[in-house]
């Protein structure tokens, strides 16, 4: 059972939502300039990609940290005994 999962969902959803909003705003502003090139679009897109990857990494780390380790150990012991 993962503790605080609703809090994690809320926090990370807000971060990702803010990143997407910033990406859209930056693209919108850029689209009205001469700097609106494929290279610039790819650069901004890659920045969004890297930022969201970092958030997904944080999510995984926080979820693992919130898992009840006793339950995992107990389940592992049951599986180990069944194989013997």
N, C-alpha and C positions, 0 to 999 in steps of 0.2 A: 504494500500500500504506500502510495506516495503522499507525503505530508505537504501541505501548503500548495497543492497543485493549482488551485484557482488563483492564488496570488501570482504564481509563476506565469500562468496563462495571461493574466491581466497585464502584468508588467511587460512581458515580452511582446505581447500584441500591440501595446502602446508604442514601444520602441520601433517595431517594424512598421507600424502605421505612420509614425513620424518620418521614418526614412523614406517610405514610398511617397509621402506628401512632398518632402523636400526634393526628391528626384523629379516628380512631376512639375513642381514649381520651377526647378532649375531648367528643365527641358523647355518649359513654356517661355521663360525669359530668353533662353538661348535661341529659340526658334525665331525670334524677332531680330536677330543680329546676323552679321556676316560670318560669325564664328560657328554657325550651325552647320557643322560638317560631320561626315560619317566618323572621322577620327574622334572628334569631341563627343559625339553621342556614345561611341564605344567606351570612351574613357569614363564618362559619367555612369554608364551602365555597369561597368566593371567595379566602380567604387560602390555602387549599390549592392552588387553581388557579394563583394568582400565584406561589406558591413553586415549584410543579412547572414552570411555564413558564420560570422563571429557571434551573432545572436543565437543561431541554432546550436553552436558549440556551447554557449553559456547555458542554454536550455538543457542540453544533455547533461552537463556537469551538475547543474542544480537539481535535476531530477534524480540523478544517481546519488547525490548527497542526501536527498530526502527519503530515499528508500529505507525501509526498516530492514536492517542487515540481519537481524535475528531470524526473520522469516526466510530470507535467502539461504542462510546457513542451514536452517532446519530442512528446507527443500533439498538442498545439496546432499545433506546426510541421508535423506530418504532415497534419493536417486543412487547414491553410492552403495547403500546397503542392498538395493534391488539388483544391482549388477553383480554382486559377489556370489 
